[in-house]
Amino acid sequence: MVLAAALAVAALAASGVRPPTIVQVVPMSQPGAGGVVDRFCRSTNALCKQSVSPRVRNAVELRAAESLNMPKIGPFALVRTAVRRPESPGVPRPVWLVVGASVPTLLGWYAYYKFAVEEELFWDELRTRGRVSGCGGYGTLLPFVYAVLLGGLGEFVHAPNADRLIEFGTVWILLSQINLYRRVNELAVERGDEAPLHEWWALLPPPLDVIVGLRQVHFLAEHWAAVRGVDLPADPFATRWFPFISAPRFTVKELARTPSLWFWFTADMADFELPLLQDD
């Protein structure tokens, strides 16, 4: 995954494509005005960004939204949307797109998705709040990439404690994912909706960690579509085939006792009435 992500970003840089005007959403003035978290997140993002070559930075730099129209589902729409840079407002990337681009690339494209959404939220927080609570695309993805690559190299040459670097990278990306879920919930509440995600599900084993991850993709895409004032095309992956992705917030027990949330072929099954599966 790490190598695939690096190759994907390098390919964008090497393509020579010059997208529309880059946008500086808000100046990075008064560092730390939002407190310790704000200062840490800004510094981490800035430091990690400087470790990337200017050519790569230019290839993935945040830009003003190039279009307010959402493409319909299809292979051309997948490719066109998948290679879009981070934008302001953020790009609505529905579940069908994320799955369709991630599976063939062995999750390499998902690493780019993670970078893009973190970068978009970073600058959106600066624009709307004047402070940040996430480390942006660079500060989120690169510590993980560097830790895994250096730790793997260290283990290859039998360097002592090299496995600690890999453990650090794993914990870093897991905490960043929990923080992403928290911010998606905040955005939903600010719109007057119910928080859709249980952040702590990221700590649970599959399939629950995958379920909350897919739900984050869906509800963040809905948020950016609302900000842009556009309607997302129907996403059968999230609404018909796997209804748990777009369903209102539910508990673990509710998911277990409600087959209609599971798959398209269990949509007509009755709920289980087992006492063990009832919420307290």
Secondary structure, 3 states (H helix, E strand, C coil): CHHHHHHHHHHHHHCCCCCCCECCCCCCCCCCCCCHHHHHHHHHHHHHHHCCCHHHHHHCCCEECCCCCCCCCCHHHHHHHHCCCCEECCCCCCHHHHHHHHCCCCCHHHHHHHHHHHHHHHHHHHHHHCCCCCCHHHHHHHHHHHHHHHHHHHHHCCCCCHHHHHHHHHHHHHHHHHHHHHHHHHHHHHCCCCCCCCHHHHHCCCCHHHHHHHHHHHHHHHHHHHHHCCCCCCCHHHHHHCHHHCCCCCCHHHHHHCHHHCCHHHCCCCCCCCHHHCCC
